[in-house]
Every structure is written in structure tokens, then in C-alpha cells.
Amino acid sequence: MTTISVPLNAKLEKAINHLIESGYGSNKIEVIHRAVISASEEEAIGIVLRAKKEISLGRGIKGGLKELVKKFK
């Protein structure tokens, strides 16, 4: 496991403490872990939604997986 030291301004530290008080996490580490996981999940959802939009606009790639692999080799 890696340890990262991140300087926080007073506003961010207050926000983290508020999240602890409201039950989002039991300590600063848990709050930050949950926040990073949440950000990663939001990014993945955004990628899927953008791909879905591209497909609906007719810009998607069509074909079976084997055919698509051949196109990108």
C-alpha cells in the first residue's frame, strides 16, 4: 500500500470533517477512499454514457467481437 501526503486547505479539511460527522466515513482515510472510488465510478459511467450517445448518433463501431479485433490489429 502506498501513502500519499496531500496538503488540504481549510475549506477541504472542513468538508472532510463534515462528511465524517454526517456518517459518510468513520475517519479521514475512509472519507478520502470513498471519494476516490466514487470519482472513478462517475468517470466510468460518463464514458459509458458518451459511448451510448455516439452509438445513437450513428458513430459507433458495429460488428461482433472477433470482427472488431481484426479491425484493430
GUVOVO-372054 format. One line per 3 residues: number of its first residue (from 1); their letters; for each residue x, y, z of N, C-alpha, C. Coordinates in Angstrom, 3 decimals. Layout:
<nubas>
NUM) a) X:Y:Z:X:Y:Z:X:Y:Z ~ ...
</nubas>
This chain:
<nubas>
1) mtt) 0.839:-1.171:0.000:0.000:0.000:0.000:0.888:1.239:0.000 ~ 0.462:2.248:-0.720:1.197:3.495:-0.820:0.553:4.558:0.061 ~ 1.365:5.382:0.651:0.874:6.513:1.425:1.158:7.781:0.644
4) isv) 0.143:8.627:0.543:0.282:9.878:-0.185:-0.020:11.020:0.782 ~ 0.850:11.995:0.793:0.628:13.179:1.618:0.039:14.265:0.734 ~ -1.137:14.744:1.099:-1.825:15.738:0.286:-2.151:16.952:1.151
7) pln) -1.631:18.115:0.794:-1.984:19.301:1.565:-3.435:19.709:1.265 ~ -4.175:20.031:2.301:-5.567:20.448:2.156:-5.742:21.850:2.710 ~ -6.483:22.662:1.983:-6.776:23.974:2.543:-7.875:23.816:3.595
10) akl) -8.141:24.855:4.334:-9.097:24.792:5.446:-10.498:24.386:4.986 ~ -10.889:24.840:3.805:-12.227:24.521:3.288:-12.383:23.018:3.038 ~ -11.356:22.395:2.434:-11.419:20.959:2.175:-11.383:20.149:3.469
13) eka) -10.553:20.570:4.406:-10.496:19.858:5.678:-11.828:19.956:6.413 ~ -12.451:21.123:6.349:-13.772:21.304:6.972:-14.798:20.389:6.295 ~ -14.733:20.285:4.987:-15.655:19.419:4.253:-15.463:17.958:4.650
16) inh) -14.217:17.516:4.770:-13.936:16.137:5.182:-14.464:15.888:6.588 ~ -14.216:16.836:7.493:-14.712:16.683:8.861:-16.239:16.635:8.898 ~ -16.885:17.433:8.054:-18.349:17.408:7.978:-18.836:16.045:7.478
19) lie) -18.145:15.492:6.491:-18.530:14.173:5.975:-18.387:13.094:7.044 ~ -17.378:13.203:7.873:-17.209:12.257:8.976:-18.368:12.409:9.960 ~ -18.677:13.653:10.318:-19.765:13.921:11.259:-21.116:13.455:10.729
22) sgy) -21.297:13.509:9.416:-22.579:13.110:8.823:-22.642:11.612:8.524 ~ -21.551:10.889:8.813:-21.571:9.444:8.659:-21.102:8.907:7.326 ~ -20.584:9.761:6.455:-20.087:9.297:5.154:-18.910:8.344:5.325
25) gsn) -18.110:8.599:6.348:-16.975:7.742:6.672:-16.647:7.901:8.137 ~ -15.949:6.924:8.683:-15.664:6.982:10.113:-14.399:7.770:10.442 ~ -13.567:8.038:9.411:-12.350:8.823:9.610:-11.925:9.439:8.279
28) kie) -10.884:10.246:8.315:-10.449:10.959:7.101:-10.040:9.999:5.997 ~ -9.356:8.932:6.364:-8.907:7.965:5.361:-10.105:7.342:4.646 ~ -11.097:6.926:5.410:-12.276:6.297:4.805:-13.027:7.278:3.904
31) vih) -13.135:8.523:4.326:-13.812:9.537:3.508:-13.072:9.720:2.184 ~ -11.757:9.817:2.234:-10.978:10.016:1.016:-11.030:8.781:0.121 ~ -10.943:7.595:0.701:-11.075:6.361:-0.091:-12.410:6.341:-0.824
34) rav) -13.483:6.602:-0.083:-14.819:6.589:-0.698:-14.942:7.644:-1.791 ~ -14.344:8.811:-1.574:-14.414:9.879:-2.571:-13.689:9.484:-3.859 ~ -12.520:8.860:-3.726:-11.769:8.439:-4.911:-12.519:7.338:-5.656
37) isa) -13.073:6.386:-4.935:-13.858:5.318:-5.566:-15.061:5.918:-6.286 ~ -15.746:6.842:-5.638:-16.905:7.483:-6.242:-16.524:8.231:-7.521 ~ -15.414:8.956:-7.491:-14.957:9.678:-8.677:-14.631:8.713:-9.821
40) see) -14.010:7.589:-9.495:-13.682:6.584:-10.518:-14.946:6.003:-11.134 ~ -15.940:5.724:-10.298:-17.201:5.177:-10.795:-17.931:6.197:-11.665 ~ -17.924:7.466:-11.250:-18.557:8.517:-12.056:-17.891:8.637:-13.413
43) eai) -16.573:8.544:-13.439:-15.852:8.615:-14.711:-16.243:7.451:-15.623 ~ -16.329:6.251:-15.068:-16.711:5.078:-15.860:-18.125:5.234:-16.409 ~ -19.026:5.731:-15.588:-20.406:5.949:-16.040:-20.432:6.978:-17.162
46) giv) -19.650:8.041:-17.012:-19.577:9.065:-18.056:-19.082:8.501:-19.375 ~ -18.095:7.632:-19.324:-17.561:7.004:-20.542:-18.641:6.173:-21.222 ~ -19.376:5.401:-20.428:-20.442:4.570:-20.992:-21.535:5.447:-21.605
49) lra) -21.925:6.509:-20.918:-22.974:7.392:-21.445:-22.531:8.096:-22.725 ~ -21.253:8.521:-22.783:-20.750:9.140:-24.016:-20.737:8.130:-25.162 ~ -20.351:6.902:-24.873:-20.345:5.859:-25.910:-21.762:5.584:-26.399
52) kke) -22.700:5.539:-25.467:-24.106:5.309:-25.837:-24.604:6.432:-26.742 ~ -24.223:7.674:-26.424:-24.624:8.808:-27.254:-24.015:8.703:-28.645 ~ -22.730:8.346:-28.715:-22.061:8.188:-30.012:-22.772:7.130:-30.858
55) isl) -23.155:6.033:-30.217:-23.857:4.969:-30.933:-25.199:5.472:-31.441 ~ -25.930:6.215:-30.608:-27.242:6.721:-31.027:-27.115:7.717:-32.176 ~ -25.958:8.369:-32.295:-25.722:9.299:-33.400:-25.154:8.599:-34.631
58) grg) -25.038:7.272:-34.559:-24.543:6.501:-35.696:-23.033:6.498:-35.831 ~ -22.330:6.865:-34.789:-20.864:6.918:-34.849:-20.213:5.719:-34.168 ~ -20.998:4.738:-33.802:-20.447:3.581:-33.117:-19.801:2.603:-34.077
61) ikg) -19.098:1.661:-33.534:-18.469:0.609:-34.316:-19.369:-0.607:-34.230 ~ -19.684:-1.185:-35.376:-20.588:-2.335:-35.400:-19.823:-3.599:-35.742 ~ -20.335:-4.715:-35.242:-19.746:-5.999:-35.555:-19.542:-6.828:-34.303
64) glk) -19.288:-8.094:-34.503:-19.014:-8.980:-33.395:-17.614:-8.741:-32.854 ~ -17.344:-9.272:-31.695:-16.057:-9.049:-31.048:-14.903:-9.540:-31.916 ~ -15.042:-10.709:-32.513:-13.955:-11.236:-33.356:-13.701:-10.333:-34.553
67) elv) -14.773:-9.803:-35.152:-14.622:-8.899:-36.306:-13.954:-7.587:-35.890 ~ -14.330:-7.082:-34.720:-13.752:-5.833:-34.244:-12.269:-5.978:-33.919 ~ -11.908:-7.104:-33.347:-10.498:-7.352:-33.040:-9.683:-7.341:-34.315
70) kkf) -10.210:-7.923:-35.371:-9.485:-7.941:-36.654:-9.297:-6.527:-37.208 ~ -10.291:-5.648:-36.992:-10.193:-4.276:-37.491:-9.080:-3.492:-36.806 ~ -8.791:-3.816:-35.568:-7.829:-3.034:-34.807:-6.464:-3.683:-34.693
73) k) -6.228:-4.784:-35.382:-4.904:-5.427:-35.361:-3.984:-4.743:-36.311
</nubas>
